[in-house]
Amino acid sequence: MLYEGVLRKMQTELGNPIQYFLVFEDDFLNMNQALNKSMKIEFIKYQCLNCGENLPIYRQGFCKTCFYDTPAAGEWIMRPELSTAHLDKEDRDLEYEKRVQLQPHIVYLANSSNVKVGVTRKTQVPTRWIDQGAHEAIEIAEVPNRYLAGITEVALKEHVSDKTSWQKMLTNRLQDVDLVEWRERLKNNIPEEAKEYFLESNGETSLEFPVLQYPEKVKSLNLDKSQSYSGVLKGIKGQYLIFEDNTVFNVRGHEGYYVGININ
């Protein structure tokens, strides 16, 4: 069966296991149903997620011009502590920034390869944890805007990592940790402005991914270098497809790539 369209990050539904969907303009594909089947991925062209032009993708699904113009790629996206909408100060588009920044955000701990601290909008729980391939996560604080979440993350990452080792996550080399204990340990490092938003009683969320076989070591598929690939799909974790020959494909890392996908 042939599917064609521009890649965006896979949409997910919480379940045991998590359900994954590739959504195209006129069609969608339940990736769980493709497990144990042969899949061919072919690069056709680029399609910038902002302007739609066939221009090389620079970062986050955008061509270089759009990456530096669109408010959806402002530096505060990756560095929430740089948010300024709460001060009524514009970065690229104040209306957009207010809409995204001035809403409840969650500071959390997740365990995907190791304990890490992160930030997400409340509406993105548990999607954010799924996208990171975390098998367990816990909320630390719920704050009213992105700036407070950002300064809390900056303070906590002096004591715990803010990075995921994607290779360890994909090979399922997991550390056994107690996230409740970690939350208690980090509590006193929350900045004064955010201390009142600490969450005392939330429990851990456990996540189960649809993986039949984990790779022993990973080989990353890059569509700029290999414009066509075929393999048997053995698992989906985070935003990665895992194939029988240890090849892994980062769907989110290829947003803005227009592809053909054939499944047998």
C-alpha positions in Angstrom: 0.0 0.0 0.0 1.5 3.4 -1.0 1.2 6.5 1.1 2.6 9.9 0.0 3.0 13.2 1.7 5.1 15.6 3.9 6.4 14.2 7.1 5.4 15.7 10.4 6.0 14.2 13.8 3.9 11.1 14.4 0.7 11.7 16.3 0.1 9.4 19.3 -2.6 7.9 21.5 -2.0 6.7 25.0 -2.6 3.0 25.3 -0.8 -0.3 26.2 1.0 -0.1 23.9 1.0 3.5 22.7 -0.6 3.9 19.2 1.3 5.8 16.5 -0.1 7.5 13.4 1.6 9.1 10.4 -0.8 11.8 9.2 -0.6 13.1 5.7 -2.8 15.8 3.9 -5.4 13.3 2.6 -4.6 10.1 4.5 -3.2 8.6 7.7 -1.3 5.4 8.6 -1.6 3.5 11.9 2.1 2.6 12.3 1.4 -0.1 14.8 -0.3 -2.1 12.1 2.9 -1.9 10.0 4.9 -3.8 12.6 6.6 -7.0 11.2 5.9 -5.7 7.7 8.4 -4.6 5.0 8.4 -0.8 4.6 10.0 1.2 1.9 10.7 5.0 2.4 11.6 7.1 -0.6 12.5 10.8 -0.5 10.7 12.8 -3.2 11.3 16.5 -2.4 11.3 19.0 0.4 8.2 20.9 1.5 8.9 23.6 4.1 6.2 23.4 6.9 5.8 27.2 6.7 6.1 28.4 3.1 5.5 25.0 1.4 8.4 25.6 -1.0 10.7 22.8 -2.2 13.7 24.2 -0.4 16.2 22.3 1.7 15.0 21.9 5.3 17.2 23.8 7.7 15.8 22.9 11.1 12.5 21.9 12.7 10.8 21.3 9.3 11.5 24.8 8.1 13.7 26.2 5.2 16.4 28.5 6.4 14.5 31.7 5.7 11.3 30.5 7.5 13.3 29.2 10.4 14.6 32.7 11.2 11.2 34.4 10.4 8.4 32.2 11.8 7.4 32.7 15.5 7.0 28.9 15.7 10.9 28.6 15.7 11.7 31.4 18.1 14.7 30.8 20.4 12.3 30.6 23.4 10.9 27.3 22.0 14.2 25.5 22.8 15.1 27.9 25.7 11.9 28.6 27.6 13.7 30.9 30.0 14.0 33.4 27.2 10.2 33.8 27.0 9.0 37.5 27.3 5.3 37.5 26.5 4.5 37.8 30.2 6.4 41.2 30.0 4.3 42.2 26.9 7.6 42.1 24.9 7.6 40.7 21.4 10.2 38.3 19.9 8.7 37.8 16.4 4.9 37.9 16.8 3.5 38.9 20.2 0.0 37.5 19.6 1.4 34.1 18.8 3.9 34.2 21.7 1.2 35.2 24.2 -1.0 32.3 23.0 1.7 29.7 23.5 3.7 31.2 26.4 0.9 32.4 28.6 -0.7 29.1 29.4 0.0 26.5 32.1 3.3 24.7 31.7 4.6 21.5 33.4 8.2 21.0 34.7 8.8 17.3 34.8 11.3 14.5 35.3 11.4 11.8 32.7 13.4 8.5 32.4 14.2 7.5 28.9 17.9 6.7 29.1 18.6 8.5 32.4 16.7 11.0 34.6 16.2 14.3 32.8 14.3 17.5 33.6 12.1 19.1 30.9 9.3 21.6 30.2 6.1 21.2 28.2 2.8 22.9 27.9 0.2 21.2 30.1 -1.9 20.3 27.0 1.2 18.3 25.8 1.1 15.8 28.7 1.8 12.9 28.1 2.5 13.5 24.4 5.9 15.2 25.2 7.0 12.2 27.3 6.0 9.8 24.5 7.9 11.8 21.9 11.0 11.5 24.1 10.7 7.8 24.5 10.4 8.0 28.3 9.1 4.8 29.9 8.2 6.7 33.0 7.7 10.4 34.0 6.5 12.6 36.9 5.4 16.2 37.1 7.4 18.5 39.5 5.6 21.8 39.1 2.7 23.4 37.2 3.4 27.1 36.5 1.2 29.7 34.8 3.6 30.6 32.0 6.6 29.4 29.9 9.1 31.8 31.5 8.6 30.4 35.0 8.9 26.8 33.6 12.1 27.9 31.9 13.8 29.4 34.9 12.8 26.3 37.0 14.4 24.0 34.4 17.6 26.1 34.3 17.9 25.9 38.1 17.2 22.1 38.2 19.5 21.2 35.3 22.5 22.1 37.6 21.6 19.0 39.5 20.1 16.7 36.9 20.5 16.3 33.1 18.3 18.0 30.6 19.4 15.7 27.7 18.2 12.3 26.5 20.8 9.8 25.1 18.7 8.7 22.1 21.0 5.8 21.4 20.5 4.4 24.9 16.7 5.1 24.7 16.5 3.1 21.5 18.5 0.2 22.7 16.4 0.1 25.9 19.4 0.4 28.2 17.4 1.8 31.1 18.4 3.0 34.5 16.2 1.9 37.3 15.3 5.1 39.3 12.8 6.4 41.7 11.3 9.6 40.2 9.3 10.4 43.4 12.6 10.4 45.3 14.3 12.5 42.7 11.4 15.0 42.8 11.8 15.3 46.6 15.6 15.7 46.3 15.2 18.5 43.7 12.4 20.4 45.5 14.6 22.9 47.4 16.4 23.9 44.1 13.2 25.3 42.6 13.5 29.2 42.2 11.7 31.3 44.8 9.2 32.6 42.1 8.1 29.1 41.3 8.2 27.4 44.7 4.5 27.8 45.3 3.8 25.7 42.1 5.6 22.6 43.3 3.4 19.4 42.9 3.7 17.2 46.0 1.4 14.3 45.3 1.3 13.4 41.6 2.4 9.9 40.9 4.5 8.5 38.1 3.1 7.8 34.6 4.3 4.6 33.0 4.5 4.3 29.2 4.6 1.1 27.0 6.0 1.4 23.5 5.2 -1.0 20.6 8.6 -2.6 20.2 9.0 -6.2 19.1 12.8 -6.1 18.9 15.3 -3.5 20.1 18.4 -2.8 18.1 21.8 -3.9 19.6 23.4 -0.7 18.2 21.7 1.9 16.1 22.4 3.0 12.5 20.7 6.2 11.7 18.8 6.7 8.4 19.4 10.1 6.8 17.2 10.8 3.8 19.7 13.5 2.5 22.3 10.8 2.2 20.2 7.7 1.4 17.2 8.7 -0.6 15.6 5.3 -0.5 15.5 2.6 2.2 13.7 -0.7 2.7 13.4 -2.8 5.9 11.1 -4.7 8.2 9.6 -2.5 10.9 10.2 -4.0 14.4 9.3 -1.1 16.7 8.3 2.5 17.4 9.7 4.5 20.3 9.9 8.2 20.8 9.6 9.6 17.3 11.8 6.8 15.9 11.0 3.8 13.6 13.1 0.8 14.5 14.0 -1.7 11.7 15.2 -5.4 11.8 18.7 -4.5 10.6 19.3 -2.0 13.4 18.4 1.0 11.2 16.5 3.7 13.0 14.6 6.6 11.4 13.9 9.8 13.2 10.5 10.9 11.8 10.6 14.2 13.7 14.1 14.9 12.4 12.7 14.6 8.9 9.7 17.0 9.2 9.3 18.9 6.0 10.5 16.0 3.8 8.0 14.8 1.2 8.1 11.0 1.0 6.5 8.0 -0.5 6.0 5.0 1.9 5.2 1.5 0.6 4.2 -1.3 3.0 4.0 -5.0 2.1 
